[in-house]
Amino acid sequence: MTRAGQTVYRIARLAALAACALAAAAHAQAPAASAGPAFHWKPIHLVSGATPGSASDTMARILAERLPPSLGQPVIVENRLGAGGVIAANYVAKADPDGHTISVYTSALTVVPYTSSPPFDPVQDFAPVATLATIPNVLVVAPARGYKTVAALVAAAKARPGQLNFSSAGVGSSTHMAGEKFRFAAGIDTVHVPYKGAPEALTEVMTGRVDYTFAPIVAVLPHLRDGKLQALAVGTAQRAAALPDIPTTVEAGYPGSDYNFWVGLLVASRTPRTTVDRLHQEVAKAMQAPEVRERVAKLGAEILAMSQSEFGAMIRQELADNAKLAHAAGIKPN
């Protein structure tokens, strides 16, 4: 090879080495998301144990519309009804742990061990993915009853022990647990009357057959606007953005009366941590989108942002708290 040819060869070889080095550097600096777990090309199922149109089911549908662009595949809401969400949750607990089958469950997860005998362990069989929102329950009465404040309702209950009653959407529902927590905090003796759902529980209050109830804010708002119900308080730690002038039961003078009704996502506990982390990041990002926040606000709900560890800690704490509440209220598994 001539001297000129040797020079050309060395230059070409150096250029090739430089190109390789640049490619390696570019790969090292690529966004972490590109190295995240790849989802198989099949639909992701958000499994809801709630009826279509309910607050938690609507939350699932809002999220399903927002997730596909980021995950690159369709997201479907699948309703598996029955046993207060137990059937749907058990389906997820036993599903392939690949991140494609996700439970949309509520705080009922921390109550079902005390109202039934679920075929799963709320802690051992699930990995928390992300919290979506909290849905305030509102303490309401019929205007004709004449109770203008929480104190007036409590005074009436104390004057007639065991004669006033409250309705709920069923034993162990958030409306039932909110009612029991308020009952103990206020020191009153009232009778629980369970129904099949919140609509029936509210109807009984509006007709005057039941004295009061706690019901999800999304179900209450239309009746408040029509004057068929009167809101006395919200059963949350903070006031509801949709009812800023209505005090909390705690503000009304009953510490410890608040009950947290949340909606969140869980997957089978065997799901790889990298997959759970990816889902958490995508869900958290979706819930912060302005259009999602606006739609959640229209439900009267409020975005609840938590880390996975905080979500898990909340579940464990609520399991302990609800064990005590269920025992005090005489709630037993069916």
Buried (B, 14 or more C-beta within 10 A) or exposed (E): EEEEEEEEEEEEEEEEEEEEEEEEEEEEEEEEEEEBBEBEEEBBBBBBBBEEEBBBBBBBBBBBBBBBEBBEEEBEBBBBBEBBBBBBBBBBBEBEBBBBBBBBBBBBBBBBBBBBEBEBEBBEBBBBBBBBBBBBBBBBBBEEBEBEEBBBBBEBBBEEEEEBBBBBBBBBBBBBBBBBBBBBBBEBEBEBBBBEBBEBBBBBBBEEEBBBBBBBBBBBBEBBEEEBBBBBBBBBBEBBEBBEEBBBBBBBBBEEBBBBBBBBBBBBBEBBEEBBBBBBBBBBEBBEEEEBBEBBBEBBBBBBEBEBEEBBEBBEEBBEBBBEBBEEBEBEEE
